[in-house]
């Protein structure tokens, strides 16, 4: 890239999308008010597990304003919601995949399960009518814990999943691991609960479904991260509708964090019902509904062991995890605790042998699926808590034990299937230690002690696999979808540009970052580039946004389309300049005959493409509009080190994050301001998991006990510090942007860094082990128990 | 049974016959089309619906529209100048990247303005304490705090 182009890349350009958000002009799904629309309300199960003996909707149907009431019995010809990833078990058999009905069919399996859809003139009328539906339930015993669900005698949730098992799956060389453990000088062990979380995007899920009788088509506005995937799954697998007759629009979306990837029952039922009532139907989840019905995250129970030699070198790791799938398989549930988890257990280390076994179980809880990080935070937590423990057990310093085991030669083939292309783990650790002033920690700790507080420091050197994904590799691992991305660059006759991307922005700032890529490459001002996303009626078929993939995969698709634009521009310029195409250079927005001052501007070429009076029409089509699909050849591997310092008041158990430093390697960075913002947000979700958040179901009744913001502790402004964030760069080797992705890193590294700091601080009080969240109650109790023993 | 309500919204007088149980936020969004005020929860916790009633920040999901009888209500749509120039607090949020998905943003900005009116020269800790009633899931609050500081300075506070 030339000097001018570099001037746009790497600049913290203020976001193009901000004006509308700051002036109340954003348009979220709940802001869509079609003429003559009606309102949906979903009657949900109040029981965690029950047979439905009978449903009487007579009174509800006769209630004021009611247009229709539908139950599972009405949905003839409608299939269940599909799971997009097939896991093959250690027994060689496919996972158990019981039906996931759109509306309950004879049984409900979690509190919040969908029983009936009421459509009425107003939201209150729909709600009032739902109360008149008489459902005769036979309540059954429930099980909510993923380990309990697998025990003999546990309530059976699905006929098609004996013992509530979805699958047992394994990765790695068990014999090599067992042999290494047998000869190890030191074995460090941990039992870990990775706490269940509720994603809680501040915009609740919402949908507006409209049927158009004129051409037998449908339009669905929905708060979603990947509208093409939503449409494909809904039309091809569930409703058997022609895909081209359904337009899915995900307009401004108020945060996703994974929870809006999935095809949910609500919008599916609404699209189906919109034809039956022949009126637009609108539904906006109340927060209480979001709590019970959004897909949740994490919820692992793990035993992990690390074998070391005398010098602190890691010899092998052995991990057994039980993962909670919830009552049904959500869209990508099955691949989270397997493909996106066990493959990351090498971390940043040369551990030569790793064996992981994962059993996934069904429970009477909401479905569990990807939540920011999705498998990778769980893997990092296992690895980095184990490494911390190993350092404690061996007396080796926390930084030193990591250094003794870092991977330093790339590409590196891990024993758990991935090939890291590049990285520099010493660089991020060194920089993080400098930023955190680790040298001054002892002084700070001593000072804290004078105030009666316990100060601790914790490290997490994480890695993640992002840029999902090479379709052929994903397919071999069970993916039932491609994982490419699409981009179209449409140059207008006057030289301004509209980019259509299959990626979706719900806070990530694509409208700015992607415009910077285009502006840099074509030498045009950022203001001349607009980015369109989130509409199957406008953008080419794309896979959407999750797994920190948008820049590495979606951005690269745009780069590929730009390559085509420049290639065609050169042909047009060669004609106009009467030169050979091979002699045309494109730089800083100008097509120049090499070695001369004869040139045409990008604007002149654009105009010529659409006003082709002097144009090689016999050899070249007019127009300047190119589309590219990009399928990555490998995952990307963002990595870094996070260092946290906490202070704990032993009298109250309150943990305060005193200092948090993150040094990350995201590859090349287009907009540092946006990247830092992504890190801040991720860190806060990670600190939330470590100190505050925990989804709790009552073990007997299966009721969700943390079903509102009064009960589920979200991180608030006074729960977190200001952060120190920095970056080191090793460019990704296999995409032209050199980008790795930054969206999930904070949530991946932070939980382990915080909890390692908590354990470091509590060591002085004799506390050995604590699960997340390290709430005041838990910390205080742990301190009291340690005193007694 | 409908009830009549009269108030001023963003400087314009408004009179409407509404269902008495209509919340102020519902009135603003559904009756007046002012969809910049958002609803993020049902327990008065998230603050996405924050507006100013007679100059004071309130959560518009916690009062009925009829309780705003004769009041002057300002929503996020009423902050910018007539030519579209943003209020200094809005401009500071953009400059400091104090927003990502934008959903909590209108409530956050309305709270921030009220905060700096009540606490000129607020410390970082005061800002954090005062924003406790506004949830943001995207930004980690880091840049929101910076934006409030910068916005306060730009407002001459």
Interface residues (C-beta under 8 A of the other chain):
Chain A: X12 X14 X15 X17 X18 X19 X20 X21 X22 X23 X24 X25 X26 X27 X28 X30 X31 X33 X124 X200 X201 X202 X203 X204 X252 X253 X254 X255 X257 X284 X286 X287 X288 X506 X507 X508 X509 X673 X674 X676 X677 X680 X681 X682 X683 X684 X685 X708 X709 X710 X714 X715 X716 X717 X718 X720 X722 X723 X746
Chain B: X21 X29 X30 X33 X34 X35 X36 X37 X38 X39 X40 X41 X42 X43 X45 X46 X48 X75 X76 X77 X79 X80 X84 X86 X90 X93 X94 X95 X97 X99 X100 X101 X102 X103 X104 X105 X106 X109 X124 X125 X127 X128 X129 X131 X132 X134 X135 X136 X137 X138 X139 X140 X141 X142 X143 X144 X145
